[in-house]
């Protein structure tokens, strides 16, 4: 019998393993067409989003000053059409990626179950059933985020960031360079969030496995527990494991509760700075009102993919 506590989780390995990630993504190969369609949809959705502030620019700087009612009407119709197309593309994308993720998880569960049936009895002597159940159910469920959104969200967010930056530079180079001053603090916050949240997630995984292993062992050996009158001692041990699991979850909650408000504060400071600087430029007639309003709209949209990438990176 090993001296190691049977409820102690094995090492989880590296935080990020590129070989393992590539191996997991092979489960999406049978659904390559669906993945490509999802990528096309996320890019189309980005195009529809990027086009909307340009219509506002046209409306404020051309249609309204020229009192062109026909152009105003066409801009309003085009804006509503873009919003409808954005909704349709996002709706289809969500259905497609989640259905694809579930199919990939189905394949992985079947393969894992077949693999478990071929393992030797000595393997099950060394590994508590509760821990194995966590691997087959809980850990695979966690992979749903990778299968459903991981790749497409990263590509879509990068497309949005590049597109928004290109348009911002086209609108006003000085204002864009000033707005980019927010990136260093956001990157710093993201770095600390990444370390903190990953430690929390790893702790949650190991502690739920210990909790399930201990629970399974006690249920399976309940008669023995009662014979030796160990109910109170086992309950104390279970409470201890449960408290460890609770603390690990709180750590991840605290990480998210600090990260997202911090990004919001930085974003708000950037918007305030742009309103102050851009408002002065409008007052001196070096920037039009349409450019300022469109710039602020693009800057607001810039933070959404930035948050998504930060969350995926974490």
C-alpha positions as CSV (number, residue, x, y, z in Angstrom):
1,X,0.0,0.0,0.0
2,X,1.4,3.4,-1.0
3,X,2.1,5.9,1.7
4,X,0.4,8.5,-0.3
5,X,-3.0,9.6,0.8
6,X,-5.5,7.9,-1.6
7,X,-7.5,11.1,-1.7
8,X,-4.5,13.3,-2.6
9,X,-4.7,14.4,-6.1
10,X,-2.0,13.6,-8.6
11,X,0.1,16.4,-10.1
12,X,-1.9,18.4,-12.7
13,X,1.1,19.0,-14.9
14,X,1.8,22.3,-16.6
15,X,-0.7,25.1,-16.5
16,X,-0.7,25.2,-20.3
17,X,0.4,22.2,-22.4
18,X,0.4,23.0,-26.1
19,X,0.6,19.3,-27.1
20,X,-2.3,18.5,-24.9
21,X,-4.3,21.4,-26.3
22,X,-3.6,20.3,-29.9
23,X,-4.6,16.7,-29.0
24,X,-7.9,17.9,-27.5
25,X,-8.7,20.0,-30.5
26,X,-8.4,16.9,-32.7
27,X,-11.8,16.0,-31.4
28,X,-13.2,18.9,-33.4
29,X,-11.7,17.5,-36.7
30,X,-14.9,15.5,-37.6
31,X,-16.8,18.8,-37.3
32,X,-14.3,20.9,-39.2
33,X,-17.1,22.3,-41.5
34,X,-19.1,23.5,-38.4
35,X,-16.0,25.1,-36.9
36,X,-15.2,26.9,-40.2
37,X,-18.9,28.1,-40.4
38,X,-18.6,29.4,-36.8
39,X,-15.5,31.3,-37.7
40,X,-17.2,32.8,-40.7
41,X,-20.2,33.8,-38.6
42,X,-18.0,35.4,-35.9
43,X,-16.2,37.4,-38.5
44,X,-19.4,38.5,-40.2
45,X,-20.8,39.5,-36.8
46,X,-17.7,41.6,-36.3
47,X,-18.2,43.3,-39.6
48,X,-21.8,44.2,-38.8
49,X,-20.7,45.6,-35.4
50,X,-17.8,47.6,-37.0
51,X,-20.0,49.2,-39.6
52,X,-22.5,50.7,-37.2
53,X,-20.4,53.6,-35.8
54,X,-19.5,54.6,-39.4
55,X,-23.2,55.1,-40.1
56,X,-23.3,57.4,-37.0
57,X,-20.4,59.3,-38.3
58,X,-22.1,59.8,-41.7
59,X,-25.3,60.8,-39.9
60,X,-23.7,63.5,-37.7
61,X,-21.2,64.9,-40.1
62,X,-23.1,64.8,-43.4
63,X,-26.8,63.9,-43.3
64,X,-27.9,66.1,-40.4
65,X,-25.8,69.2,-41.3
66,X,-27.1,69.0,-44.9
67,X,-30.7,68.5,-43.7
68,X,-30.8,65.5,-46.1
69,X,-33.9,63.7,-44.9
70,X,-33.6,60.9,-47.5
71,X,-30.1,60.1,-46.4
72,X,-31.1,60.2,-42.7
73,X,-33.8,57.7,-43.5
74,X,-31.5,55.4,-45.4
75,X,-28.9,55.6,-42.6
76,X,-31.5,54.6,-40.0
77,X,-32.7,51.7,-42.1
78,X,-29.1,50.5,-42.7
79,X,-28.4,50.8,-39.0
80,X,-31.4,48.7,-38.1
81,X,-30.5,46.2,-40.8
82,X,-27.0,45.8,-39.4
83,X,-28.3,45.2,-35.9
84,X,-30.7,42.5,-37.2
85,X,-27.9,40.9,-39.2
86,X,-25.7,41.0,-36.1
87,X,-28.4,39.3,-34.0
88,X,-29.0,36.6,-36.6
89,X,-25.3,35.8,-37.0
90,X,-24.7,35.7,-33.2
91,X,-27.8,33.6,-32.6
92,X,-26.7,31.1,-35.3
93,X,-23.1,31.2,-34.0
94,X,-24.1,30.4,-30.4
95,X,-26.3,27.4,-31.6
96,X,-23.6,26.1,-33.9
97,X,-20.6,26.3,-31.5
98,X,-22.5,24.9,-28.5
99,X,-23.9,22.0,-30.6
100,X,-20.4,21.3,-31.9
101,X,-18.9,21.4,-28.4
102,X,-21.5,18.9,-27.1
103,X,-20.8,16.5,-30.0
104,X,-17.0,16.7,-29.3
105,X,-17.7,16.1,-25.6
106,X,-19.9,13.1,-26.5
107,X,-17.1,11.6,-28.5
108,X,-14.6,12.2,-25.7
109,X,-16.8,10.6,-23.0
110,X,-17.4,7.5,-25.1
111,X,-13.7,7.1,-25.8
112,X,-12.8,7.7,-22.2
113,X,-15.4,5.1,-21.0
114,X,-14.0,2.5,-23.5
115,X,-10.5,3.3,-22.2
116,X,-11.6,2.8,-18.6
117,X,-13.0,-0.7,-19.4
118,X,-9.7,-1.8,-20.7
119,X,-7.6,-0.8,-17.7
120,X,-6.3,-3.4,-15.2
121,X,-7.8,-3.9,-11.8
122,X,-4.6,-2.6,-10.2
123,X,-5.3,0.8,-11.7
124,X,-8.7,0.9,-9.9
125,X,-7.0,-0.2,-6.6
126,X,-4.7,2.8,-6.8
127,X,-7.2,5.4,-7.9
128,X,-10.4,6.0,-5.9
129,X,-13.6,5.7,-7.9
130,X,-14.7,9.2,-6.8
131,X,-11.7,10.8,-8.4
132,X,-12.3,8.8,-11.6
133,X,-15.9,10.0,-11.7
134,X,-14.7,13.6,-11.4
135,X,-12.4,13.0,-14.4
136,X,-15.1,11.4,-16.5
137,X,-17.8,14.0,-15.7
138,X,-16.6,17.3,-14.2
139,X,-13.3,17.7,-16.0
140,X,-14.9,16.8,-19.4
141,X,-17.6,19.4,-18.7
142,X,-14.8,22.0,-18.2
143,X,-13.5,21.2,-21.7
144,X,-16.8,22.3,-23.1
145,X,-15.5,25.9,-23.0
146,X,-12.5,24.9,-25.2
147,X,-14.6,22.9,-27.6
148,X,-17.5,25.4,-27.8
149,X,-15.9,28.8,-27.6
150,X,-12.1,28.7,-27.2
151,X,-10.8,28.9,-30.7
152,X,-13.6,30.9,-32.3
153,X,-13.7,33.5,-29.4
154,X,-10.0,34.1,-29.7
155,X,-10.1,34.5,-33.5
156,X,-13.2,36.7,-33.3
157,X,-11.8,38.9,-30.6
158,X,-8.5,39.3,-32.4
159,X,-10.4,40.2,-35.6
160,X,-12.4,42.8,-33.7
161,X,-9.3,44.3,-32.0
162,X,-7.4,44.6,-35.2
163,X,-10.4,46.0,-37.1
164,X,-11.2,48.6,-34.3
165,X,-7.6,49.7,-34.1
166,X,-7.4,50.2,-37.8
167,X,-10.6,52.3,-37.8
168,X,-9.5,54.3,-34.8
169,X,-6.2,55.2,-36.5
170,X,-8.1,56.1,-39.6
171,X,-10.4,58.4,-37.6
172,X,-7.7,60.2,-35.6
173,X,-4.1,59.1,-35.0
174,X,-3.5,61.4,-32.0
175,X,-6.6,60.3,-30.1
176,X,-5.8,56.7,-30.8
177,X,-2.3,56.9,-29.5
178,X,-3.7,58.6,-26.4
179,X,-6.3,55.9,-26.0
180,X,-3.6,53.2,-26.2
181,X,-2.1,54.4,-22.9
182,X,-4.7,52.2,-21.2
183,X,-3.1,49.0,-22.5
184,X,-0.2,48.7,-20.1
185,X,-2.4,48.9,-16.9
186,X,-4.9,46.4,-18.5
187,X,-2.0,44.0,-19.4
188,X,-0.7,44.3,-15.8
189,X,-4.1,43.5,-14.3
190,X,-4.5,40.6,-16.7
191,X,-1.2,39.2,-15.8
192,X,-2.0,39.1,-12.1
193,X,-5.5,37.8,-12.9
194,X,-4.1,35.0,-14.9
195,X,-1.8,33.7,-12.1
196,X,-4.5,34.1,-9.4
197,X,-7.4,32.6,-11.3
198,X,-5.4,29.6,-12.6
199,X,-4.2,28.7,-9.2
200,X,-7.8,28.9,-8.0
201,X,-9.2,26.8,-10.8
202,X,-6.5,24.1,-10.3
203,X,-7.2,24.1,-6.6
204,X,-11.0,23.6,-7.3
205,X,-10.2,20.7,-9.6
206,X,-8.0,18.9,-7.1
207,X,-10.2,19.5,-4.1
208,X,-13.5,18.4,-5.8
209,X,-11.7,15.2,-6.8
210,X,-10.6,14.6,-3.2
211,X,-14.1,15.3,-2.0
212,X,-15.7,12.9,-4.4
213,X,-13.1,10.2,-3.7
214,X,-13.7,10.5,0.0
215,X,-17.5,10.5,-0.4
216,X,-17.4,7.4,-2.6
217,X,-15.2,5.5,-0.2
218,X,-17.5,6.3,2.7
219,X,-20.7,5.3,0.9
220,X,-19.1,2.1,-0.4
221,X,-17.8,1.2,3.1
222,X,-20.7,2.6,5.1
223,X,-21.3,-0.7,6.9
224,X,-17.7,-0.8,8.1
225,X,-17.9,2.8,9.2
226,X,-20.9,2.1,11.3
227,X,-19.4,-1.1,12.8
228,X,-16.3,0.9,14.0
229,X,-18.4,3.9,15.0
230,X,-16.5,6.3,12.8
231,X,-19.4,8.5,11.7
232,X,-18.3,11.6,13.6
233,X,-14.6,11.3,12.7
234,X,-15.5,10.8,9.0
235,X,-17.9,13.7,9.1
236,X,-15.2,15.9,10.5
237,X,-12.8,14.8,7.7
238,X,-15.5,15.4,5.1
239,X,-16.2,18.9,6.5
240,X,-12.5,19.7,6.2
241,X,-12.3,18.6,2.6
242,X,-15.5,20.5,1.9
243,X,-14.1,23.6,3.5
244,X,-11.0,23.3,1.3
245,X,-13.2,23.1,-1.8
246,X,-15.2,26.1,-0.6
247,X,-12.0,28.2,-0.1
248,X,-10.7,27.3,-3.6
249,X,-14.0,28.4,-5.2
250,X,-13.9,31.7,-3.2
251,X,-10.4,32.3,-4.5
252,X,-11.6,32.1,-8.1
253,X,-14.6,34.3,-7.3
254,X,-12.4,37.0,-5.7
255,X,-10.1,36.9,-8.7
256,X,-13.0,37.6,-11.1
257,X,-14.6,40.1,-8.8
258,X,-11.4,42.1,-8.8
259,X,-10.4,41.7,-12.5
260,X,-13.6,42.7,-14.3
261,X,-14.3,45.9,-12.1
262,X,-10.6,46.9,-12.5
263,X,-10.9,46.6,-16.3
264,X,-14.2,48.6,-16.2
265,X,-12.5,51.4,-14.1
266,X,-9.6,51.6,-16.5
267,X,-12.1,51.6,-19.5
268,X,-14.1,54.4,-17.9
269,X,-11.0,56.5,-17.3
270,X,-10.0,56.1,-20.9
271,X,-13.5,57.1,-22.1
272,X,-13.4,60.1,-19.8
273,X,-10.0,61.1,-21.1
274,X,-11.2,60.8,-24.7
275,X,-14.3,62.9,-23.9
276,X,-12.2,65.6,-22.4
277,X,-9.5,65.7,-25.1
278,X,-11.9,65.0,-28.0
279,X,-14.4,67.6,-26.7
280,X,-11.7,70.2,-26.7
281,X,-10.8,69.2,-30.3
282,X,-14.4,69.6,-31.4
283,X,-14.6,73.0,-29.7
284,X,-11.5,74.1,-31.7
285,X,-13.0,72.6,-34.9
286,X,-10.0,70.2,-35.4
287,X,-12.3,67.2,-34.9
288,X,-15.9,66.8,-36.0
289,X,-18.6,65.8,-33.6
290,X,-19.3,62.7,-35.8
291,X,-15.6,61.6,-35.5
292,X,-15.7,62.0,-31.7
293,X,-19.0,60.1,-31.2
294,X,-17.8,57.3,-33.5
295,X,-14.4,57.2,-31.8
296,X,-16.1,56.8,-28.4
297,X,-18.3,54.0,-29.7
298,X,-15.4,52.1,-31.2
299,X,-13.4,52.6,-27.9
300,X,-16.3,51.1,-26.0
301,X,-16.4,48.1,-28.4
302,X,-12.7,47.7,-28.1
303,X,-12.9,46.7,-24.4
304,X,-15.3,43.8,-25.0
305,X,-12.9,41.6,-27.0
306,X,-10.1,42.7,-24.7
307,X,-12.0,41.3,-21.8
308,X,-12.8,38.1,-23.7
309,X,-9.2,37.5,-24.5
310,X,-8.1,38.3,-20.9
311,X,-10.7,35.8,-19.6
312,X,-9.5,33.1,-22.1
313,X,-5.9,33.8,-21.3
314,X,-6.7,33.4,-17.6
